[in-house]
């Protein structure tokens, strides 16, 4: 878990993950998914816009995690 999209490149450079699941607002998710499109990637939109005091659908996150299980 990272606090924002600016960390995505750093995480990929340092750890080289084989898949990615993003949970973010539409703009962050679209941009960051494009950045890591060289690996299997799934995304879940936040239920409310904004990066603070927002919510996400936990069941959808779990389902997407299962899809990324490589």
Residue pairs with C-beta under 8 A, 6 or more apart in sequence:
2 8
2 11
4 28
4 51
5 24
5 28
5 31
5 32
8 32
8 35
8 36
9 35
11 17
12 20
12 35
12 36
17 39
18 39
18 40
18 70
19 39
19 40
19 41
19 42
19 68
19 69
19 70
20 33
20 36
20 39
20 40
20 41
20 42
20 68
21 41
21 42
21 43
21 44
21 61
21 64
21 65
21 68
22 28
22 29
22 32
22 33
22 41
22 42
22 43
22 44
23 29
23 43
23 44
23 45
23 46
23 56
23 61
24 32
24 43
24 45
24 46
25 45
25 46
25 49
25 50
25 51
25 54
26 45
26 49
28 51
29 43
29 44
29 45
33 41
33 43
40 67
40 68
40 70
41 68
42 64
42 67
42 68
43 64
44 56
44 57
44 60
44 61
44 64
45 56
46 54
46 55
46 56
47 54
47 55
47 56
47 57
48 54
48 55
